[in-house]
């Protein structure tokens, strides 16, 4: 039986990049889907008017976890 997800999607699910909560962020964004329960929080730090660091936390299904900013 074939999967509806590609191997690249599973790779990002198994090995997420830039994941975790950030201490003392300059900005925080939160979005969610109340129907299915997926939630994403994005943290950024800005230095010299440019994004210096970015991290995320995603709670939900495989597709939700894969759809973070890369």
Protein Blocks (a to p, Z undefined) as FASTA:
>chain_A
ZZfbdfklmmmmmmcghiacdehifbdcddddfknopacddddddeehiafbdcdddedd
fklmmmpcZZ
